Amino acid sequence: MLGLIAEAILARLPARLHRLALRGAHRARKAWWRIRRPSLEGCRILALDGEGRVLLVRHSYGKPDWMPPGGGMKRGEDPIPAAIREFAEELGCCLLEPRVVDVARDTLHGAGNKVHIVIGQCDGTPRPDLREITHAAFFAPDDLPHDLLPALRGRIEAWVLNEG
């Protein structure tokens, strides 16, 4: 309930203030994860365009590196509906024919993190919300940007190329 109230308040803020609030919330969330060490579950979306290029985004908070869009899953939510929801919320377009191709496990700021890797086709033109997502662009899997999130280097190429 409290999360819904916070979301409603944030949605009314101008984008610039919303981004500032997200940065503060992200710092607080990382500190909480280091103390509490929860188990997180989310999805990472590899959305392809008609040319087989993968969509990468930059967030307004956290590291400035390029990475695939994605986010946390709600309690009891399955990866496919979560990926469709996150993709629509963050980029304003649809994810067609989504399928889970892997499950990655790592540690994120002290928290156990289970990430469902979902691949699908991007339907529409991605439009960053300019709140959470500031940039979005398609890249060939074998020509990803040099400032890709380091933990994903080599993995994106493998996930996408093993699908084709």
C-alpha positions in Angstrom: 0.0 0.0 0.0 2.8 2.4 1.0 4.5 1.7 -2.3 1.4 2.5 -4.3 1.1 5.9 -2.5 4.7 6.7 -3.1 4.3 5.8 -6.8 1.3 8.1 -7.1 3.2 11.0 -5.5 6.3 10.4 -7.7 4.1 10.3 -10.9 2.9 13.8 -10.2 6.4 15.2 -9.8 8.2 16.9 -12.8 10.6 14.4 -14.5 13.6 16.2 -13.1 12.5 16.0 -9.5 11.3 12.4 -10.1 14.9 11.4 -11.2 16.3 13.1 -8.2 13.9 11.2 -5.9 14.8 7.9 -7.7 18.5 8.5 -7.1 17.9 9.0 -3.4 15.6 6.0 -3.2 18.2 3.9 -5.0 20.9 4.8 -2.5 18.5 3.9 0.4 17.5 0.7 -1.2 21.2 -0.4 -1.7 21.9 0.4 2.0 18.9 -1.6 3.1 19.9 -4.6 0.9 23.4 -4.6 2.5 21.9 -4.8 6.0 18.9 -7.0 5.4 20.3 -9.3 2.5 16.9 -10.1 1.1 16.2 -12.5 -1.8 15.3 -10.5 -4.9 13.7 -11.8 -8.1 13.4 -9.9 -11.3 13.6 -10.0 -15.1 16.0 -8.6 -17.7 14.6 -8.0 -21.1 16.4 -8.6 -24.4 14.1 -6.9 -26.9 15.1 -7.3 -30.5 14.1 -5.2 -33.4 13.5 -6.5 -37.0 17.2 -6.4 -37.7 18.1 -8.6 -34.7 19.6 -5.7 -32.7 19.1 -5.7 -29.0 17.6 -2.7 -27.1 19.7 -1.2 -24.3 18.9 1.6 -21.9 20.5 4.0 -19.5 18.8 4.6 -16.1 18.6 8.0 -14.3 20.0 6.4 -11.2 22.8 3.9 -10.4 25.6 3.3 -12.9 25.5 5.2 -16.2 26.3 2.0 -18.2 24.1 0.7 -20.9 22.1 -2.4 -19.9 18.9 -4.2 -21.0 15.7 -2.9 -19.5 14.0 -4.9 -16.7 13.0 -4.7 -13.1 11.7 -6.4 -10.1 8.9 -8.9 -10.1 5.9 -8.5 -7.9 5.2 -11.2 -5.3 3.8 -14.2 -7.1 4.3 -12.7 -10.5 5.6 -14.9 -13.4 8.6 -13.7 -15.4 6.7 -13.2 -18.8 4.0 -10.9 -17.4 6.6 -9.1 -15.4 8.7 -8.5 -18.5 5.7 -7.3 -20.5 4.7 -4.9 -17.7 8.2 -3.5 -17.1 8.8 -3.0 -20.9 5.5 -1.2 -21.3 6.0 1.0 -18.2 9.6 2.0 -19.0 9.5 2.2 -22.8 5.9 2.6 -23.9 5.9 -0.3 -26.3 5.0 -3.9 -26.4 7.1 -7.0 -26.1 6.0 -9.7 -28.5 6.6 -13.5 -28.3 8.5 -13.3 -25.0 10.2 -16.4 -23.7 12.5 -17.1 -20.8 15.9 -18.3 -22.0 18.0 -18.4 -18.8 17.9 -17.7 -15.1 21.0 -15.8 -13.8 21.9 -15.7 -10.1 24.2 -13.1 -8.6 24.5 -10.8 -5.6 23.3 -7.3 -5.9 24.5 -5.0 -3.1 24.5 -7.9 -0.6 21.1 -9.3 -1.7 20.7 -12.6 -3.5 19.3 -11.8 -7.0 17.5 -14.3 -9.3 17.1 -12.7 -12.7 14.9 -14.3 -15.4 16.4 -13.5 -18.9 13.4 -12.8 -21.3 13.9 -12.4 -25.0 11.2 -11.1 -27.3 10.5 -8.8 -30.2 10.0 -5.0 -29.7 6.8 -3.8 -31.2 6.8 0.0 -31.6 9.3 2.7 -31.1 10.9 2.7 -27.6 10.3 6.0 -25.8 12.2 6.3 -22.6 10.0 7.6 -19.8 12.7 10.3 -19.0 12.1 9.5 -15.3 13.6 6.0 -14.7 15.0 5.5 -18.2 16.8 8.4 -19.9 18.2 6.8 -23.1 17.2 3.8 -25.3 19.0 2.5 -28.4 19.4 -0.7 -30.4 22.8 -2.3 -30.8 24.0 -5.3 -32.9 24.8 -8.2 -30.5 28.3 -8.4 -31.9 28.9 -4.6 -31.6 27.7 -3.6 -28.1 28.7 -0.2 -26.6 32.0 0.0 -24.7 30.2 1.3 -21.7 27.9 -1.8 -21.3 27.4 -2.9 -17.7 30.6 -5.1 -17.3 28.8 -8.1 -15.8 26.8 -8.4 -19.0 29.7 -8.3 -21.5 29.7 -11.6 -23.4 26.5 -12.8 -21.8 24.1 -10.7 -23.9 25.8 -11.8 -27.1 25.5 -15.5 -26.0 21.8 -15.2 -25.0 20.8 -13.4 -28.3 23.0 -15.4 -30.7 21.9 -18.7 -29.2 18.3 -17.8 -29.9 18.8 -17.1 -33.6 
